[in-house]
């Protein structure tokens, strides 16, 4: 049963390590979307 707990610990550690990375990617993507949106707004002809 010891290897089970070891596996679980490894899994948990990798998850905790990965989450900030994913959040960063999400944030980056979100910023890109916002920039695209703003760009479109600027490109729209104003009447």
mmCIF entry with sequence, helices, sheets and N, C-alpha, C, O atoms, coordinates in Angstrom:
data_MODEL
# 
_entry.id   MODEL 
# 
_entity.id                         1 
_entity.type                       polymer 
_entity.pdbx_number_of_molecules   1 
# 
_entity_poly.entity_id                      1 
_entity_poly.type                           'polypeptide(L)' 
_entity_poly.nstd_linkage                   no 
_entity_poly.nstd_monomer                   no 
_entity_poly.pdbx_seq_one_letter_code       
;(UNK)(UNK)(UNK)(UNK)(UNK)(UNK)(UNK)(UNK)(UNK)(UNK)(UNK)(UNK)(UNK)(UNK)(UNK)(UNK)
(UNK)(UNK)(UNK)(UNK)(UNK)(UNK)(UNK)(UNK)(UNK)(UNK)(UNK)(UNK)(UNK)(UNK)(UNK)(UNK)
(UNK)(UNK)(UNK)(UNK)(UNK)(UNK)(UNK)(UNK)(UNK)(UNK)(UNK)(UNK)(UNK)(UNK)(UNK)
;
_entity_poly.pdbx_seq_one_letter_code_can   XXXXXXXXXXXXXXXXXXXXXXXXXXXXXXXXXXXXXXXXXXXXXXX 
_entity_poly.pdbx_strand_id                 A 
# 
loop_
_entity_poly_seq.entity_id 
_entity_poly_seq.num 
_entity_poly_seq.mon_id 
_entity_poly_seq.hetero 
1 1  UNK n 
1 2  UNK n 
1 3  UNK n 
1 4  UNK n 
1 5  UNK n 
1 6  UNK n 
1 7  UNK n 
1 8  UNK n 
1 9  UNK n 
1 10 UNK n 
1 11 UNK n 
1 12 UNK n 
1 13 UNK n 
1 14 UNK n 
1 15 UNK n 
1 16 UNK n 
1 17 UNK n 
1 18 UNK n 
1 19 UNK n 
1 20 UNK n 
1 21 UNK n 
1 22 UNK n 
1 23 UNK n 
1 24 UNK n 
1 25 UNK n 
1 26 UNK n 
1 27 UNK n 
1 28 UNK n 
1 29 UNK n 
1 30 UNK n 
1 31 UNK n 
1 32 UNK n 
1 33 UNK n 
1 34 UNK n 
1 35 UNK n 
1 36 UNK n 
1 37 UNK n 
1 38 UNK n 
1 39 UNK n 
1 40 UNK n 
1 41 UNK n 
1 42 UNK n 
1 43 UNK n 
1 44 UNK n 
1 45 UNK n 
1 46 UNK n 
1 47 UNK n 
# 
_struct_asym.id          A 
_struct_asym.entity_id   1 
# 
_struct_conf.conf_type_id            HELX_P 
_struct_conf.id                      HELX_P1 
_struct_conf.pdbx_PDB_helix_id       AA1 
_struct_conf.beg_label_comp_id       UNK 
_struct_conf.beg_label_asym_id       A 
_struct_conf.beg_label_seq_id        2 
_struct_conf.pdbx_beg_PDB_ins_code   ? 
_struct_conf.end_label_comp_id       UNK 
_struct_conf.end_label_asym_id       A 
_struct_conf.end_label_seq_id        43 
_struct_conf.pdbx_end_PDB_ins_code   ? 
_struct_conf.beg_auth_comp_id        UNK 
_struct_conf.beg_auth_asym_id        A 
_struct_conf.beg_auth_seq_id         2 
_struct_conf.end_auth_comp_id        UNK 
_struct_conf.end_auth_asym_id        A 
_struct_conf.end_auth_seq_id         43 
_struct_conf.pdbx_PDB_helix_class    1 
_struct_conf.details                 ? 
_struct_conf.pdbx_PDB_helix_length   42 
# 
_struct_conf_type.id          HELX_P 
_struct_conf_type.criteria    ? 
_struct_conf_type.reference   ? 
# 
loop_
_atom_site.group_PDB 
_atom_site.id 
_atom_site.type_symbol 
_atom_site.label_atom_id 
_atom_site.label_alt_id 
_atom_site.label_comp_id 
_atom_site.label_asym_id 
_atom_site.label_entity_id 
_atom_site.label_seq_id 
_atom_site.pdbx_PDB_ins_code 
_atom_site.Cartn_x 
_atom_site.Cartn_y 
_atom_site.Cartn_z 
_atom_site.occupancy 
_atom_site.B_iso_or_equiv 
_atom_site.pdbx_formal_charge 
_atom_site.auth_seq_id 
_atom_site.auth_comp_id 
_atom_site.auth_asym_id 
_atom_site.auth_atom_id 
_atom_site.pdbx_PDB_model_num 
ATOM 1   N N  . UNK A 1 1  ? 0.825   -1.221 0.000   1.00 0.00 ? 1  UNK A N  1 
ATOM 2   C CA . UNK A 1 1  ? 0.000   0.000  0.000   1.00 0.00 ? 1  UNK A CA 1 
ATOM 3   C C  . UNK A 1 1  ? 0.858   1.270  0.000   1.00 0.00 ? 1  UNK A C  1 
ATOM 4   O O  . UNK A 1 1  ? 0.374   2.361  -0.301  1.00 0.00 ? 1  UNK A O  1 
ATOM 5   N N  . UNK A 1 2  ? 2.106   1.110  0.334   1.00 0.00 ? 2  UNK A N  1 
ATOM 6   C CA . UNK A 1 2  ? 2.974   2.284  0.420   1.00 0.00 ? 2  UNK A CA 1 
ATOM 7   C C  . UNK A 1 2  ? 3.141   2.966  -0.937  1.00 0.00 ? 2  UNK A C  1 
ATOM 8   O O  . UNK A 1 2  ? 3.141   4.193  -1.031  1.00 0.00 ? 2  UNK A O  1 
ATOM 9   N N  . UNK A 1 3  ? 3.283   2.163  -1.978  1.00 0.00 ? 3  UNK A N  1 
ATOM 10  C CA . UNK A 1 3  ? 3.480   2.753  -3.308  1.00 0.00 ? 3  UNK A CA 1 
ATOM 11  C C  . UNK A 1 3  ? 2.251   3.532  -3.759  1.00 0.00 ? 3  UNK A C  1 
ATOM 12  O O  . UNK A 1 3  ? 2.363   4.478  -4.538  1.00 0.00 ? 3  UNK A O  1 
ATOM 13  N N  . UNK A 1 4  ? 1.065   3.129  -3.262  1.00 0.00 ? 4  UNK A N  1 
ATOM 14  C CA . UNK A 1 4  ? -0.169  3.862  -3.582  1.00 0.00 ? 4  UNK A CA 1 
ATOM 15  C C  . UNK A 1 4  ? -0.081  5.290  -3.057  1.00 0.00 ? 4  UNK A C  1 
ATOM 16  O O  . UNK A 1 4  ? -0.337  6.251  -3.782  1.00 0.00 ? 4  UNK A O  1 
ATOM 17  N N  . UNK A 1 5  ? 0.278   5.408  -1.805  1.00 0.00 ? 5  UNK A N  1 
ATOM 18  C CA . UNK A 1 5  ? 0.378   6.736  -1.192  1.00 0.00 ? 5  UNK A CA 1 
ATOM 19  C C  . UNK A 1 5  ? 1.462   7.561  -1.889  1.00 0.00 ? 5  UNK A C  1 
ATOM 20  O O  . UNK A 1 5  ? 1.317   8.769  -2.071  1.00 0.00 ? 5  UNK A O  1 
ATOM 21  N N  . UNK A 1 6  ? 2.541   6.895  -2.272  1.00 0.00 ? 6  UNK A N  1 
ATOM 22  C CA . UNK A 1 6  ? 3.625   7.588  -2.956  1.00 0.00 ? 6  UNK A CA 1 
ATOM 23  C C  . UNK A 1 6  ? 3.139   8.120  -4.296  1.00 0.00 ? 6  UNK A C  1 
ATOM 24  O O  . UNK A 1 6  ? 3.430   9.255  -4.674  1.00 0.00 ? 6  UNK A O  1 
ATOM 25  N N  . UNK A 1 7  ? 2.400   7.286  -5.001  1.00 0.00 ? 7  UNK A N  1 
ATOM 26  C CA . UNK A 1 7  ? 1.839   7.684  -6.284  1.00 0.00 ? 7  UNK A CA 1 
ATOM 27  C C  . UNK A 1 7  ? 0.893   8.864  -6.095  1.00 0.00 ? 7  UNK A C  1 
ATOM 28  O O  . UNK A 1 7  ? 0.924   9.832  -6.854  1.00 0.00 ? 7  UNK A O  1 
ATOM 29  N N  . UNK A 1 8  ? 0.062   8.764  -5.080  1.00 0.00 ? 8  UNK A N  1 
ATOM 30  C CA . UNK A 1 8  ? -0.890  9.843  -4.788  1.00 0.00 ? 8  UNK A CA 1 
ATOM 31  C C  . UNK A 1 8  ? -0.152  11.141 -4.486  1.00 0.00 ? 8  UNK A C  1 
ATOM 32  O O  . UNK A 1 8  ? -0.527  12.206 -4.975  1.00 0.00 ? 8  UNK A O  1 
ATOM 33  N N  . UNK A 1 9  ? 0.884   11.045 -3.688  1.00 0.00 ? 9  UNK A N  1 
ATOM 34  C CA . UNK A 1 9  ? 1.662   12.235 -3.339  1.00 0.00 ? 9  UNK A CA 1 
ATOM 35  C C  . UNK A 1 9  ? 2.275   12.875 -4.577  1.00 0.00 ? 9  UNK A C  1 
ATOM 36  O O  . UNK A 1 9  ? 2.252   14.094 -4.746  1.00 0.00 ? 9  UNK A O  1 
ATOM 37  N N  . UNK A 1 10 ? 2.815   12.037 -5.424  1.00 0.00 ? 10 UNK A N  1 
ATOM 38  C CA . UNK A 1 10 ? 3.432   12.543 -6.659  1.00 0.00 ? 10 UNK A CA 1 
ATOM 39  C C  . UNK A 1 10 ? 2.383   13.244 -7.521  1.00 0.00 ? 10 UNK A C  1 
ATOM 40  O O  . UNK A 1 10 ? 2.621   14.328 -8.052  1.00 0.00 ? 10 UNK A O  1 
ATOM 41  N N  . UNK A 1 11 ? 1.224   12.609 -7.649  1.00 0.00 ? 11 UNK A N  1 
ATOM 42  C CA . UNK A 1 11 ? 0.130   13.160 -8.434  1.00 0.00 ? 11 UNK A CA 1 
ATOM 43  C C  . UNK A 1 11 ? -0.275  14.529 -7.881  1.00 0.00 ? 11 UNK A C  1 
ATOM 44  O O  . UNK A 1 11 ? -0.414  15.504 -8.619  1.00 0.00 ? 11 UNK A O  1 
ATOM 45  N N  . UNK A 1 12 ? -0.456  14.568 -6.582  1.00 0.00 ? 12 UNK A N  1 
ATOM 46  C CA . UNK A 1 12 ? -0.878  15.801 -5.920  1.00 0.00 ? 12 UNK A CA 1 
ATOM 47  C C  . UNK A 1 12 ? 0.157   16.913 -6.131  1.00 0.00 ? 12 UNK A C  1 
ATOM 48  O O  . UNK A 1 12 ? -0.191  18.061 -6.406  1.00 0.00 ? 12 UNK A O  1 
ATOM 49  N N  . UNK A 1 13 ? 1.419   16.548 -5.998  1.00 0.00 ? 13 UNK A N  1 
ATOM 50  C CA . UNK A 1 13 ? 2.493   17.526 -6.144  1.00 0.00 ? 13 UNK A CA 1 
ATOM 51  C C  . UNK A 1 13 ? 2.513   18.084 -7.565  1.00 0.00 ? 13 UNK A C  1 
ATOM 52  O O  . UNK A 1 13 ? 2.650   19.291 -7.765  1.00 0.00 ? 13 UNK A O  1 
ATOM 53  N N  . UNK A 1 14 ? 2.375   17.201 -8.541  1.00 0.00 ? 14 UNK A N  1 
ATOM 54  C CA . UNK A 1 14 ? 2.395   17.649 -9.933  1.00 0.00 ? 14 UNK A CA 1 
ATOM 55  C C  . UNK A 1 14 ? 1.196   18.546 -10.223 1.00 0.00 ? 14 UNK A C  1 
ATOM 56  O O  . UNK A 1 14 ? 1.313   19.507 -10.983 1.00 0.00 ? 14 UNK A O  1 
ATOM 57  N N  . UNK A 1 15 ? 0.053   18.244 -9.631  1.00 0.00 ? 15 UNK A N  1 
ATOM 58  C CA . UNK A 1 15 ? -1.140  19.065 -9.824  1.00 0.00 ? 15 UNK A CA 1 
ATOM 59  C C  . UNK A 1 15 ? -0.925  20.462 -9.255  1.00 0.00 ? 15 UNK A C  1 
ATOM 60  O O  . UNK A 1 15 ? -1.223  21.461 -9.910  1.00 0.00 ? 15 UNK A O  1 
ATOM 61  N N  . UNK A 1 16 ? -0.408  20.527 -8.037  1.00 0.00 ? 16 UNK A N  1 
ATOM 62  C CA . UNK A 1 16 ? -0.196  21.830 -7.402  1.00 0.00 ? 16 UNK A CA 1 
ATOM 63  C C  . UNK A 1 16 ? 0.833   22.645 -8.177  1.00 0.00 ? 16 UNK A C  1 
ATOM 64  O O  . UNK A 1 16 ? 0.752   23.872 -8.248  1.00 0.00 ? 16 UNK A O  1 
ATOM 65  N N  . UNK A 1 17 ? 1.807   21.936 -8.760  1.00 0.00 ? 17 UNK A N  1 
ATOM 66  C CA . UNK A 1 17 ? 2.832   22.628 -9.529  1.00 0.00 ? 17 UNK A CA 1 
ATOM 67  C C  . UNK A 1 17 ? 2.241   23.162 -10.840 1.00 0.00 ? 17 UNK A C  1 
ATOM 68  O O  . UNK A 1 17 ? 2.635   24.225 -11.320 1.00 0.00 ? 17 UNK A O  1 
ATOM 69  N N  . UNK A 1 18 ? 1.303   22.423 -11.405 1.00 0.00 ? 18 UNK A N  1 
ATOM 70  C CA . UNK A 1 18 ? 0.750   22.785 -12.704 1.00 0.00 ? 18 UNK A CA 1 
ATOM 71  C C  . UNK A 1 18 ? -0.268  23.920 -12.642 1.00 0.00 ? 18 UNK A C  1 
ATOM 72  O O  . UNK A 1 18 ? -0.358  24.712 -13.581 1.00 0.00 ? 18 UNK A O  1 
ATOM 73  N N  . UNK A 1 19 ? -1.022  24.013 -11.576 1.00 0.00 ? 19 UNK A N  1 
ATOM 74  C CA . UNK A 1 19 ? -2.121  24.984 -11.541 1.00 0.00 ? 19 UNK A CA 1 
ATOM 75  C C  . UNK A 1 19 ? -1.701  26.426 -11.816 1.00 0.00 ? 19 UNK A C  1 
ATOM 76  O O  . UNK A 1 19 ? -2.365  27.084 -12.618 1.00 0.00 ? 19 UNK A O  1 
ATOM 77  N N  . UNK A 1 20 ? -0.642  26.960 -11.206 1.00 0.00 ? 20 UNK A N  1 
ATOM 78  C CA . UNK A 1 20 ? -0.281  28.353 -11.492 1.00 0.00 ? 20 UNK A CA 1 
ATOM 79  C C  . UNK A 1 20 ? 0.073   28.543 -12.970 1.00 0.00 ? 20 UNK A C  1 
ATOM 80  O O  . UNK A 1 20 ? -0.215  29.580 -13.568 1.00 0.00 ? 20 UNK A O  1 
ATOM 81  N N  . UNK A 1 21 ? 0.698   27.520 -13.533 1.00 0.00 ? 21 UNK A N  1 
ATOM 82  C CA . UNK A 1 21 ? 1.070   27.569 -14.950 1.00 0.00 ? 21 UNK A CA 1 
ATOM 83  C C  . UNK A 1 21 ? -0.180  27.702 -15.812 1.00 0.00 ? 21 UNK A C  1 
ATOM 84  O O  . UNK A 1 21 ? -0.229  28.528 -16.724 1.00 0.00 ? 21 UNK A O  1 
ATOM 85  N N  . UNK A 1 22 ? -1.183  26.890 -15.521 1.00 0.00 ? 22 UNK A N  1 
ATOM 86  C CA . UNK A 1 22 ? -2.436  26.945 -16.278 1.00 0.00 ? 22 UNK A CA 1 
ATOM 87  C C  . UNK A 1 22 ? -3.104  28.300 -16.117 1.00 0.00 ? 22 UNK A C  1 
ATOM 88  O O  . UNK A 1 22 ? -3.624  28.863 -17.081 1.00 0.00 ? 22 UNK A O  1 
ATOM 89  N N  . UNK A 1 23 ? -3.089  28.816 -14.912 1.00 0.00 ? 23 UNK A N  1 
ATOM 90  C CA . UNK A 1 23 ? -3.696  30.121 -14.657 1.00 0.00 ? 23 UNK A CA 1 
ATOM 91  C C  . UNK A 1 23 ? -3.001  31.203 -15.469 1.00 0.00 ? 23 UNK A C  1 
ATOM 92  O O  . UNK A 1 23 ? -3.639  32.117 -15.990 1.00 0.00 ? 23 UNK A O  1 
ATOM 93  N N  . UNK A 1 24 ? -1.684  31.082 -15.566 1.00 0.00 ? 24 UNK A N  1 
ATOM 94  C CA . UNK A 1 24 ? -0.916  32.061 -16.328 1.00 0.00 ? 24 UNK A CA 1 
ATOM 95  C C  . UNK A 1 24 ? -1.322  32.000 -17.805 1.00 0.00 ? 24 UNK A C  1 
ATOM 96  O O  . UNK A 1 24 ? -1.516  33.032 -18.448 1.00 0.00 ? 24 UNK A O  1 
ATOM 97  N N  . UNK A 1 25 ? -1.445  30.796 -18.325 1.00 0.00 ? 25 UNK A N  1 
ATOM 98  C CA . UNK A 1 25 ? -1.843  30.615 -19.728 1.00 0.00 ? 25 UNK A CA 1 
ATOM 99  C C  . UNK A 1 25 ? -3.226  31.198 -19.961 1.00 0.00 ? 25 UNK A C  1 
ATOM 100 O O  . UNK A 1 25 ? -3.459  31.893 -20.950 1.00 0.00 ? 25 UNK A O  1 
ATOM 101 N N  . UNK A 1 26 ? -4.137  30.914 -19.050 1.00 0.00 ? 26 UNK A N  1 
ATOM 102 C CA . UNK A 1 26 ? -5.497  31.433 -19.164 1.00 0.00 ? 26 UNK A CA 1 
ATOM 103 C C  . UNK A 1 26 ? -5.479  32.960 -19.177 1.00 0.00 ? 26 UNK A C  1 
ATOM 104 O O  . UNK A 1 26 ? -6.155  33.597 -19.985 1.00 0.00 ? 26 UNK A O  1 
ATOM 105 N N  . UNK A 1 27 ? -4.706  33.520 -18.283 1.00 0.00 ? 27 UNK A N  1 
ATOM 106 C CA . UNK A 1 27 ? -4.611  34.973 -18.179 1.00 0.00 ? 27 UNK A CA 1 
ATOM 107 C C  . UNK A 1 27 ? -4.076  35.558 -19.476 1.00 0.00 ? 27 UNK A C  1 
ATOM 108 O O  . UNK A 1 27 ? -4.597  36.548 -19.990 1.00 0.00 ? 27 UNK A O  1 
ATOM 109 N N  . UNK A 1 28 ? -3.028  34.932 -19.996 1.00 0.00 ? 28 UNK A N  1 
ATOM 110 C CA . UNK A 1 28 ? -2.417  35.382 -21.235 1.00 0.00 ? 28 UNK A CA 1 
ATOM 111 C C  . UNK A 1 28 ? -3.426  35.349 -22.371 1.00 0.00 ? 28 UNK A C  1 
ATOM 112 O O  . UNK A 1 28 ? -3.558  36.305 -23.136 1.00 0.00 ? 28 UNK A O  1 
ATOM 113 N N  . UNK A 1 29 ? -4.132  34.235 -22.464 1.00 0.00 ? 29 UNK A N  1 
ATOM 114 C CA . UNK A 1 29 ? -5.136  34.072 -23.513 1.00 0.00 ? 29 UNK A CA 1 
ATOM 115 C C  . UNK A 1 29 ? -6.230  35.118 -23.366 1.00 0.00 ? 29 UNK A C  1 
ATOM 116 O O  . UNK A 1 29 ? -6.679  35.705 -24.351 1.00 0.00 ? 29 UNK A O  1 
ATOM 117 N N  . UNK A 1 30 ? -6.653  35.343 -22.133 1.00 0.00 ? 30 UNK A N  1 
ATOM 118 C CA . UNK A 1 30 ? -7.692  36.332 -21.856 1.00 0.00 ? 30 UNK A CA 1 
ATOM 119 C C  . UNK A 1 30 ? -7.236  37.720 -22.312 1.00 0.00 ? 30 UNK A C  1 
ATOM 120 O O  . UNK A 1 30 ? -7.996  38.457 -22.940 1.00 0.00 ? 30 UNK A O  1 
ATOM 121 N N  . UNK A 1 31 ? -6.002  38.062 -21.992 1.00 0.00 ? 31 UNK A N  1 
ATOM 122 C CA . UNK A 1 31 ? -5.458  39.365 -22.396 1.00 0.00 ? 31 UNK A CA 1 
ATOM 123 C C  . UNK A 1 31 ? -5.397  39.485 -23.912 1.00 0.00 ? 31 UNK A C  1 
ATOM 124 O O  . UNK A 1 31 ? -5.673  40.544 -24.475 1.00 0.00 ? 31 UNK A O  1 
ATOM 125 N N  . UNK A 1 32 ? -5.034  38.392 -24.560 1.00 0.00 ? 32 UNK A N  1 
ATOM 126 C CA . UNK A 1 32 ? -4.992  38.398 -26.022 1.00 0.00 ? 32 UNK A CA 1 
ATOM 127 C C  . UNK A 1 32 ? -6.381  38.653 -26.602 1.00 0.00 ? 32 UNK A C  1 
ATOM 128 O O  . UNK A 1 32 ? -6.537  39.420 -27.552 1.00 0.00 ? 32 UNK A O  1 
ATOM 129 N N  . UNK A 1 33 ? -7.367  38.013 -26.027 1.00 0.00 ? 33 UNK A N  1 
ATOM 130 C CA . UNK A 1 33 ? -8.756  38.196 -26.481 1.00 0.00 ? 33 UNK A CA 1 
ATOM 131 C C  . UNK A 1 33 ? -9.196  39.645 -26.288 1.00 0.00 ? 33 UNK A C  1 
ATOM 132 O O  . UNK A 1 33 ? -9.813  40.239 -27.172 1.00 0.00 ? 33 UNK A O  1 
ATOM 133 N N  . UNK A 1 34 ? -8.876  40.198 -25.142 1.00 0.00 ? 34 UNK A N  1 
ATOM 134 C CA . UNK A 1 34 ? -9.238  41.590 -24.854 1.00 0.00 ? 34 UNK A CA 1 
ATOM 135 C C  . UNK A 1 34 ? -8.567  42.524 -25.853 1.00 0.00 ? 34 UNK A C  1 
ATOM 136 O O  . UNK A 1 34 ? -9.192  43.451 -26.368 1.00 0.00 ? 34 UNK A O  1 
ATOM 137 N N  . UNK A 1 35 ? -7.292  42.271 -26.120 1.00 0.00 ? 35 UNK A N  1 
ATOM 138 C CA . UNK A 1 35 ? -6.567  43.105 -27.083 1.00 0.00 ? 35 UNK A CA 1 
ATOM 139 C C  . UNK A 1 35 ? -7.194  43.031 -28.465 1.00 0.00 ? 35 UNK A C  1 
ATOM 140 O O  . UNK A 1 35 ? -7.341  44.039 -29.157 1.00 0.00 ? 35 UNK A O  1 
ATOM 141 N N  . UNK A 1 36 ? -7.563  41.805 -28.856 1.00 0.00 ? 36 UNK A N  1 
ATOM 142 C CA . UNK A 1 36 ? -8.212  41.610 -30.155 1.00 0.00 ? 36 UNK A CA 1 
ATOM 143 C C  . UNK A 1 36 ? -9.515  42.394 -30.230 1.00 0.00 ? 36 UNK A C  1 
ATOM 144 O O  . UNK A 1 36 ? -9.815  43.048 -31.229 1.00 0.00 ? 36 UNK A O  1 
ATOM 145 N N  . UNK A 1 37 ? -10.279 42.311 -29.146 1.00 0.00 ? 37 UNK A N  1 
ATOM 146 C CA . UNK A 1 37 ? -11.565 43.010 -29.071 1.00 0.00 ? 37 UNK A CA 1 
ATOM 147 C C  . UNK A 1 37 ? -11.364 44.525 -29.183 1.00 0.00 ? 37 UNK A C  1 
ATOM 148 O O  . UNK A 1 37 ? -12.066 45.197 -29.940 1.00 0.00 ? 37 UNK A O  1 
ATOM 149 N N  . UNK A 1 38 ? -10.422 45.043 -28.441 1.00 0.00 ? 38 UNK A N  1 
ATOM 150 C CA . UNK A 1 38 ? -10.131 46.478 -28.484 1.00 0.00 ? 38 UNK A CA 1 
ATOM 151 C C  . UNK A 1 38 ? -9.653  46.892 -29.875 1.00 0.00 ? 38 UNK A C  1 
ATOM 152 O O  . UNK A 1 38 ? -10.011 47.958 -30.377 1.00 0.00 ? 38 UNK A O  1 
ATOM 153 N N  . UNK A 1 39 ? -8.857  46.049 -30.473 1.00 0.00 ? 39 UNK A N  1 
ATOM 154 C CA . UNK A 1 39 ? -8.359  46.333 -31.815 1.00 0.00 ? 39 UNK A CA 1 
ATOM 155 C C  . UNK A 1 39 ? -9.512  46.440 -32.804 1.00 0.00 ? 39 UNK A C  1 
ATOM 156 O O  . UNK A 1 39 ? -9.555  47.346 -33.636 1.00 0.00 ? 39 UNK A O  1 
ATOM 157 N N  . UNK A 1 40 ? -10.451 45.494 -32.696 1.00 0.00 ? 40 UNK A N  1 
ATOM 158 C CA . UNK A 1 40 ? -11.633 45.525 -33.562 1.00 0.00 ? 40 UNK A CA 1 
ATOM 159 C C  . UNK A 1 40 ? -12.454 46.801 -33.342 1.00 0.00 ? 40 UNK A C  1 
ATOM 160 O O  . UNK A 1 40 ? -12.958 47.405 -34.289 1.00 0.00 ? 40 UNK A O  1 
ATOM 161 N N  . UNK A 1 41 ? -12.574 47.184 -32.098 1.00 0.00 ? 41 UNK A N  1 
ATOM 162 C CA . UNK A 1 41 ? -13.313 48.409 -31.794 1.00 0.00 ? 41 UNK A CA 1 
ATOM 163 C C  . UNK A 1 41 ? -12.634 49.619 -32.437 1.00 0.00 ? 41 UNK A C  1 
ATOM 164 O O  . UNK A 1 41 ? -13.293 50.511 -32.972 1.00 0.00 ? 41 UNK A O  1 
ATOM 165 N N  . UNK A 1 42 ? -11.316 49.626 -32.372 1.00 0.00 ? 42 UNK A N  1 
ATOM 166 C CA . UNK A 1 42 ? -10.564 50.745 -32.978 1.00 0.00 ? 42 UNK A CA 1 
ATOM 167 C C  . UNK A 1 42 ? -10.685 50.735 -34.491 1.00 0.00 ? 42 UNK A C  1 
ATOM 168 O O  . UNK A 1 42 ? -10.760 51.790 -35.121 1.00 0.00 ? 42 UNK A O  1 
ATOM 169 N N  . UNK A 1 43 ? -10.704 49.545 -35.073 1.00 0.00 ? 43 UNK A N  1 
ATOM 170 C CA . UNK A 1 43 ? -10.762 49.432 -36.519 1.00 0.00 ? 43 UNK A CA 1 
ATOM 171 C C  . UNK A 1 43 ? -12.139 49.733 -37.096 1.00 0.00 ? 43 UNK A C  1 
ATOM 172 O O  . UNK A 1 43 ? -12.270 50.043 -38.280 1.00 0.00 ? 43 UNK A O  1 
ATOM 173 N N  . UNK A 1 44 ? -13.154 49.640 -36.261 1.00 0.00 ? 44 UNK A N  1 
ATOM 174 C CA . UNK A 1 44 ? -14.502 49.930 -36.759 1.00 0.00 ? 44 UNK A CA 1 
ATOM 175 C C  . UNK A 1 44 ? -14.593 51.391 -37.203 1.00 0.00 ? 44 UNK A C  1 
ATOM 176 O O  . UNK A 1 44 ? -14.158 52.293 -36.486 1.00 0.00 ? 44 UNK A O  1 
ATOM 177 N N  . UNK A 1 45 ? -15.154 51.614 -38.373 1.00 0.00 ? 45 UNK A N  1 
ATOM 178 C CA . UNK A 1 45 ? -15.308 53.010 -38.815 1.00 0.00 ? 45 UNK A CA 1 
ATOM 179 C C  . UNK A 1 45 ? -16.305 53.751 -37.924 1.00 0.00 ? 45 UNK A C  1 
ATOM 180 O O  . UNK A 1 45 ? -17.374 53.228 -37.611 1.00 0.00 ? 45 UNK A O  1 
ATOM 181 N N  . UNK A 1 46 ? -15.958 54.934 -37.532 1.00 0.00 ? 46 UNK A N  1 
ATOM 182 C CA . UNK A 1 46 ? -16.866 55.714 -36.674 1.00 0.00 ? 46 UNK A CA 1 
ATOM 183 C C  . UNK A 1 46 ? -17.720 56.650 -37.528 1.00 0.00 ? 46 UNK A C  1 
ATOM 184 O O  . UNK A 1 46 ? -17.226 57.329 -38.428 1.00 0.00 ? 46 UNK A O  1 
ATOM 185 N N  . UNK A 1 47 ? -18.979 56.663 -37.223 1.00 0.00 ? 47 UNK A N  1 
ATOM 186 C CA . UNK A 1 47 ? -19.901 57.540 -37.986 1.00 0.00 ? 47 UNK A CA 1 
ATOM 187 C C  . UNK A 1 47 ? -20.304 58.723 -37.138 1.00 0.00 ? 47 UNK A C  1 
ATOM 188 O O  . UNK A 1 47 ? -21.069 59.574 -37.590 1.00 0.00 ? 47 UNK A O  1 
# 
